[in-house]
């Protein structure tokens, strides 16, 4: 299969790896002043090479043409130094899609930037993607994302451990009732050292401030609660300390919030301080709270961050009908659906849904329906 340009780079390589179809990508930033693959894309290719066996990769001298012939998804123990231009979440999102279909359970150690304003943070994926994976039958004590060290952009210094069991096949799902919000959770990560570091995470999700005044964390929490307390009373915030080298190499702070519904749906939002420039903790806290309320308004059984993950699992499921109610599709998800059609010849039925009379008013929802491709993990060991 042939593609043009650097758009949807990860999508193409992940789906190529799962489908076994060879891919050639031409004209990668060919008209740019600095043509070819970026360092973080080359790092992503190296990660795919580590988790597979027999992958063949060819890149021309200028880096503008990539040929990728996927090998066998092997798994096992992997350690990877992620490029600091992108967050660990950039690489972890791909592993979440690939890990269940490997030959042996994956145990990955990813090092780099755990939180930046560009990519989903590790904290957000931990609290939203893991419950979604369990819905599709990927379960067990070994399914875990653990933040050992936190690293803000641009210096990084973070470390994340991801473990995932393997599955023979995905079970079909019927996720059509998101339910009403019952609580918002958060954790504060203060990390203190001689230079007064601090990380704060709100079990409303994760809120952290690294190498900044401890008072920053309290100001962010108070600002977020000033808005969320009007929405729901069940907001619980606790603090978890990360000290010394575990708090990373760069200063910064951020906030990640997650709302849980009565039916087990998790909707998340996050805001982080930019690597360069100033932002008031109060503004950051209020902005994150508003983004969470916007995510709740969008609704659905899967938040906007994990739409593509849910659709991929539906595509690879057993040859049965799967349904999932989503909020408005993000542009990334729309491109992902097009690539699913190209690689697996699976098309979704898209039905706009309006809220019923007894439901809260919100954005228009979309019911996504498909028949799974019957994908089977032939590499999985038989015990």
C-alpha positions as CSV (number, residue, x, y, z in Angstrom):
1,X,0.0,0.0,0.0
2,X,1.3,3.5,-0.9
3,X,0.7,6.8,0.9
4,X,1.8,10.3,0.5
5,X,3.1,12.7,3.2
6,X,3.7,12.5,6.9
7,X,0.0,12.8,7.9
8,X,-1.3,10.0,10.2
9,X,2.2,8.4,10.3
10,X,1.5,6.3,13.4
11,X,-1.9,5.1,12.1
12,X,-0.4,3.7,8.9
13,X,2.4,1.8,10.6
14,X,0.2,0.4,13.4
15,X,-2.5,-0.8,11.0
16,X,0.3,-2.2,8.7
17,X,1.7,-4.1,11.6
18,X,-1.7,-5.6,12.6
19,X,-2.8,-6.4,9.0
20,X,0.6,-7.6,7.8
21,X,0.4,-5.4,4.7
22,X,3.5,-3.7,3.5
23,X,3.5,0.1,3.3
24,X,5.5,2.6,1.3
25,X,5.2,6.3,2.3
26,X,6.5,8.8,-0.2
27,X,7.1,12.6,-0.1
28,X,7.6,12.9,3.6
29,X,8.0,16.6,4.0
30,X,9.7,16.7,0.6
31,X,9.0,20.4,0.2
32,X,10.0,21.4,3.7
33,X,13.2,23.3,4.5
34,X,14.1,20.3,6.6
35,X,12.8,17.3,4.6
36,X,12.3,13.8,5.7
37,X,11.4,12.0,9.0
38,X,11.7,13.8,12.3
39,X,13.6,12.3,15.2
40,X,10.5,11.4,17.1
41,X,9.2,9.5,14.1
42,X,12.4,7.6,13.7
43,X,12.2,6.8,17.4
44,X,8.7,5.4,16.9
45,X,10.0,3.2,14.1
46,X,12.7,1.8,16.4
47,X,10.0,1.0,19.0
48,X,8.0,-1.0,16.5
49,X,11.2,-2.8,15.5
50,X,11.8,-3.7,19.1
51,X,8.3,-5.2,19.7
52,X,8.3,-7.2,16.4
53,X,10.4,-9.9,15.0
54,X,11.4,-9.9,11.3
55,X,10.4,-6.3,10.5
56,X,12.1,-4.9,7.4
57,X,12.5,-1.1,7.3
58,X,14.1,0.9,4.4
59,X,14.5,4.7,4.4
60,X,16.1,6.6,1.6
61,X,19.0,9.0,2.1
62,X,16.9,12.1,2.5
63,X,14.3,10.4,4.7
64,X,11.5,11.3,2.4
65,X,10.6,7.7,1.5
66,X,9.8,4.9,3.9
67,X,9.3,1.3,3.1
68,X,7.9,-0.8,6.0
69,X,7.3,-4.5,5.9
70,X,5.9,-5.7,9.2
71,X,7.1,-8.7,11.0
72,X,5.6,-10.9,13.8
73,X,4.3,-9.1,16.9
74,X,6.5,-10.7,19.5
75,X,6.3,-8.6,22.7
76,X,8.4,-9.5,25.7
77,X,10.5,-7.1,27.7
78,X,11.3,-3.9,25.9
79,X,13.0,-0.7,27.1
80,X,12.9,2.4,24.9
81,X,14.2,5.9,25.2
82,X,11.4,8.1,23.7
83,X,12.4,11.2,21.8
84,X,11.7,14.3,24.0
85,X,10.0,16.1,21.1
86,X,6.9,14.1,21.8
87,X,5.4,12.7,25.0
88,X,5.6,9.1,26.1
89,X,1.9,9.1,25.4
90,X,2.6,9.4,21.7
91,X,4.4,6.0,21.8
92,X,2.1,4.4,24.4
93,X,-1.0,5.0,22.3
94,X,0.4,2.8,19.6
95,X,1.4,0.1,22.2
96,X,-2.1,0.0,23.6
97,X,-3.3,-0.9,20.1
98,X,-0.7,-3.6,19.5
99,X,0.0,-5.1,22.9
100,X,-3.0,-7.5,23.1
101,X,-2.1,-9.2,19.8
102,X,1.5,-10.1,20.6
103,X,3.0,-13.6,21.0
104,X,4.1,-13.0,24.6
105,X,2.8,-10.5,27.2
106,X,4.4,-7.1,26.7
107,X,6.5,-5.5,29.5
108,X,7.6,-2.1,28.2
109,X,9.7,0.5,30.0
110,X,9.4,3.9,28.3
111,X,11.6,6.8,29.2
112,X,11.2,10.5,28.3
113,X,8.5,13.2,28.7
114,X,5.5,11.9,30.5
115,X,3.5,15.2,30.2
116,X,3.5,17.8,27.5
117,X,0.7,20.0,25.9
118,X,0.8,18.1,22.6
119,X,0.0,14.5,23.3
120,X,-2.2,12.7,25.8
121,X,-0.4,12.3,29.1
122,X,0.4,8.9,30.6
123,X,-2.0,9.8,33.5
124,X,-4.9,10.4,31.1
125,X,-4.3,7.1,29.3
126,X,-4.0,5.2,32.6
127,X,-7.4,6.3,33.9
128,X,-9.4,6.2,30.6
129,X,-7.7,3.7,28.2
130,X,-7.2,0.9,30.7
131,X,-10.9,0.6,31.7
132,X,-11.8,0.7,28.0
133,X,-9.4,-2.2,27.3
134,X,-11.0,-4.2,30.1
135,X,-14.4,-3.6,28.5
136,X,-13.1,-5.5,25.4
137,X,-12.0,-8.4,27.5
138,X,-8.4,-7.5,28.0
139,X,-8.1,-8.1,31.7
140,X,-5.9,-9.4,34.4
141,X,-3.5,-8.1,37.1
142,X,-0.8,-7.6,34.5
143,X,-2.7,-4.9,32.6
144,X,-1.2,-1.8,34.1
145,X,0.4,1.6,33.4
146,X,2.6,2.8,36.2
147,X,4.4,6.2,36.4
148,X,7.7,5.5,38.1
149,X,9.2,8.9,37.4
150,X,7.5,12.0,36.1
151,X,9.1,14.2,33.4
152,X,7.8,17.5,32.1
153,X,8.7,18.9,28.7
154,X,11.2,19.8,27.4
155,X,13.8,18.0,29.6
156,X,11.9,14.8,30.3
157,X,13.5,12.4,32.7
158,X,10.3,10.4,33.2
159,X,9.8,6.6,33.3
160,X,6.7,4.6,32.6
161,X,6.1,0.9,32.9
162,X,3.4,-0.7,30.8
163,X,2.4,-4.3,31.0
164,X,-0.3,-6.0,29.0
165,X,-1.6,-9.6,28.6
166,X,-2.2,-11.2,25.2
167,X,-5.6,-12.1,23.8
168,X,-6.6,-14.7,21.2
169,X,-9.5,-12.4,20.0
170,X,-11.5,-9.4,21.0
171,X,-15.1,-9.8,22.2
172,X,-17.9,-7.8,20.7
173,X,-19.3,-4.9,22.7
174,X,-22.5,-3.0,23.1
175,X,-21.5,0.4,24.5
176,X,-24.7,2.4,24.0
177,X,-25.6,3.7,27.5
178,X,-22.9,6.1,28.9
179,X,-24.9,6.9,32.1
180,X,-24.9,9.9,34.2
181,X,-21.8,11.4,35.9
182,X,-21.5,10.1,39.5
183,X,-18.1,11.4,40.6
184,X,-14.9,13.3,39.6
185,X,-11.6,12.0,40.9
186,X,-8.2,13.5,41.0
187,X,-4.7,13.1,42.6
188,X,-2.1,15.7,43.5
189,X,1.5,14.8,42.9
190,X,3.7,17.0,45.0
191,X,7.4,16.2,44.6
192,X,9.8,18.0,47.0
193,X,13.6,18.3,46.8
194,X,16.2,20.8,47.8
195,X,15.0,23.0,44.9
196,X,11.5,22.8,46.2
197,X,10.0,20.6,43.5
198,X,6.4,19.5,43.5
199,X,4.0,17.4,41.5
200,X,0.3,17.5,42.1
201,X,-2.3,15.1,40.7
202,X,-6.0,15.5,41.1
203,X,-7.9,12.3,41.1
204,X,-10.1,14.4,39.1
205,X,-7.1,13.3,37.3
206,X,-3.6,14.1,37.5
207,X,-2.4,17.4,38.4
208,X,1.2,18.0,38.8
209,X,3.7,20.7,39.4
210,X,7.3,19.9,39.2
211,X,10.2,22.0,40.5
212,X,7.8,24.9,41.3
213,X,6.4,26.3,44.5
214,X,4.2,23.8,46.4
215,X,1.6,26.6,46.6
216,X,1.1,26.3,42.8
217,X,-0.6,23.0,43.3
218,X,-3.1,24.3,45.8
219,X,-4.0,27.2,43.6
220,X,-4.7,24.9,40.6
221,X,-6.9,22.6,42.8
222,X,-8.9,25.5,44.3
223,X,-9.5,27.0,40.8
224,X,-10.7,23.7,39.4
225,X,-13.0,23.0,42.3
226,X,-14.5,26.5,42.1
227,X,-16.1,25.4,38.8
228,X,-16.6,21.7,39.4
229,X,-18.3,22.0,42.8
230,X,-21.2,23.7,41.0
231,X,-21.6,20.6,38.8
232,X,-21.2,17.7,41.3
233,X,-20.4,17.4,45.0
234,X,-18.5,14.1,44.8
235,X,-15.0,15.4,44.1
236,X,-12.2,13.7,45.9
237,X,-8.6,14.9,45.7
238,X,-5.6,13.2,47.4
239,X,-1.9,13.9,47.2
240,X,0.9,11.5,46.2
241,X,4.5,12.6,46.7
242,X,7.3,12.2,44.1
243,X,10.7,13.3,45.4
244,X,14.2,13.8,44.0
245,X,15.0,12.5,40.6
246,X,11.5,11.0,40.3
247,X,10.2,14.5,39.6
248,X,12.0,14.9,36.3
249,X,14.4,17.4,34.7
250,X,12.2,20.3,33.8
251,X,9.9,22.7,35.8
252,X,6.1,22.7,35.0
253,X,2.7,21.9,36.2
254,X,-0.6,20.7,34.9
255,X,-4.0,19.2,35.6
256,X,-5.8,16.2,34.4
257,X,-9.5,15.6,35.3
258,X,-11.6,12.5,34.8
259,X,-15.4,12.1,35.3
260,X,-16.8,8.6,35.9
261,X,-20.4,7.6,35.1
262,X,-22.7,5.1,36.8
263,X,-22.1,2.7,33.8
264,X,-18.3,2.8,34.1
265,X,-17.6,5.3,31.3
266,X,-14.5,7.6,31.9
267,X,-14.3,11.0,30.3
268,X,-11.1,12.9,30.7
269,X,-9.5,16.3,30.0
270,X,-6.1,17.8,30.8
271,X,-4.1,21.0,30.5
272,X,-0.4,21.5,31.1
273,X,1.8,24.5,31.4
274,X,3.7,25.2,28.1
275,X,7.5,24.5,28.2
276,X,8.1,28.1,27.3
277,X,6.0,30.9,28.7
278,X,4.0,31.7,31.8
279,X,0.5,30.7,32.7
280,X,-1.3,31.4,36.0
281,X,-2.2,28.3,38.0
282,X,-5.7,29.7,38.5
283,X,-6.2,30.0,34.7
284,X,-4.9,26.5,34.1
285,X,-7.2,25.0,36.7
286,X,-10.3,26.8,35.4
287,X,-9.5,25.9,31.8
288,X,-9.0,22.3,32.6
289,X,-12.3,22.2,34.5
290,X,-14.1,23.8,31.5
291,X,-12.5,21.3,29.1
292,X,-13.8,18.4,31.3
293,X,-17.3,19.9,31.2
294,X,-17.0,20.2,27.4
295,X,-16.0,16.5,27.2
296,X,-19.1,15.6,29.3
297,X,-21.2,17.7,27.0
298,X,-19.8,15.8,24.0
299,X,-20.7,12.7,25.8
300,X,-20.6,9.1,24.5
301,X,-19.3,5.9,26.0
302,X,-15.7,6.7,25.0
303,X,-13.9,10.1,25.4
304,X,-12.4,11.8,22.4
305,X,-8.9,10.7,23.3
306,X,-9.7,7.0,23.0
307,X,-12.1,7.0,20.0
308,X,-9.6,5.4,17.7
309,X,-8.7,2.7,20.2
310,X,-12.3,1.7,20.6
311,X,-12.9,1.6,16.9
312,X,-9.8,-0.5,16.3
313,X,-10.9,-3.1,18.9
314,X,-14.3,-3.2,17.3
315,X,-12.8,-3.8,13.9
316,X,-10.6,-6.6,15.1
317,X,-13.3,-8.2,17.1
318,X,-15.1,-11.5,16.5
319,X,-17.4,-11.7,13.5
320,X,-20.3,-10.3,15.4
321,X,-22.0,-6.9,15.7
322,X,-20.4,-4.3,17.9
323,X,-21.9,-0.9,18.8
324,X,-20.4,2.1,20.5
325,X,-21.9,5.5,21.2
326,X,-19.4,8.3,20.6
327,X,-19.5,12.1,20.8
328,X,-18.6,14.1,17.7
329,X,-15.8,12.4,15.9
330,X,-12.4,14.1,16.1
331,X,-10.5,14.8,12.8
332,X,-7.9,12.2,13.9
333,X,-10.7,9.6,14.3
334,X,-12.1,10.4,10.8
335,X,-8.7,9.7,9.3
336,X,-8.4,6.5,11.3
337,X,-11.7,5.3,9.9
338,X,-10.5,5.8,6.4
339,X,-7.3,3.8,7.1
340,X,-9.3,1.0,8.7
341,X,-11.3,0.8,5.5
342,X,-8.1,0.7,3.5
343,X,-6.3,-1.9,5.6
344,X,-9.1,-4.2,6.8
345,X,-12.0,-3.4,4.3
346,X,-14.2,-2.8,7.3
347,X,-16.7,0.1,7.1
348,X,-18.8,1.4,10.0
349,X,-22.5,2.3,10.0
350,X,-22.7,5.9,11.3
351,X,-26.0,6.9,12.9
352,X,-26.5,10.4,14.5
353,X,-28.3,10.1,17.8
354,X,-30.2,12.9,19.6
355,X,-30.7,12.8,23.3
356,X,-34.0,11.5,24.6
357,X,-36.5,13.5,26.6
358,X,-35.3,12.1,29.9
359,X,-31.6,12.7,29.1
360,X,-29.5,15.8,29.8
361,X,-29.1,18.1,26.8
362,X,-25.8,17.7,25.2
363,X,-24.0,17.5,21.8
364,X,-25.2,15.2,19.1
365,X,-24.0,11.7,19.6
366,X,-23.0,9.1,16.9
367,X,-23.7,5.4,17.1
368,X,-20.9,3.5,15.4
369,X,-21.8,-0.1,14.3
370,X,-19.7,-2.7,12.6
371,X,-19.2,-6.4,12.1
372,X,-15.8,-7.5,13.4
373,X,-13.2,-8.8,11.0
374,X,-12.7,-11.9,13.1
375,X,-9.1,-11.1,13.7
376,X,-7.3,-13.9,15.6
377,X,-3.9,-13.6,17.3
378,X,-2.3,-16.6,15.7
379,X,1.0,-15.8,17.5
380,X,-0.4,-16.3,21.0
381,X,1.2,-19.2,22.8
382,X,-1.1,-22.2,23.6
383,X,-0.8,-23.3,27.2
